[in-house]
């Protein structure tokens, strides 16, 4: 299992909304399973998913009506992907930081 307790997430939106940067988050990789957790606007959000191929994940967050993808090159300290929640869509990048 790999755990990055002090990761930082940045989100850009497919709208005119300003990007959200440096959001604290935690990422856990446990075999083919991935978990991303963070707080945003007072809500605790959990995205869970499964690896679909080497470094490629499909995630969902039923509580926030969210669907997402994340991708990671071997040895990279970043996850990048797409997300959608209740009709709002965008891209996200997570810097994997353990300390």
Beta strands, then each sheet from edge to edge (+ up, - down):
strand 1: 2-13
strand 2: 20-30
strand 3: 33-40
strand 4: 43-53
strand 5: 56-61
strand 6: 66-71
strand 7: 78-85
strand 8: 88-95
sheet 1: 1+ 2- 3+ 4- 5+ 6- 7+ 8- 1+
end
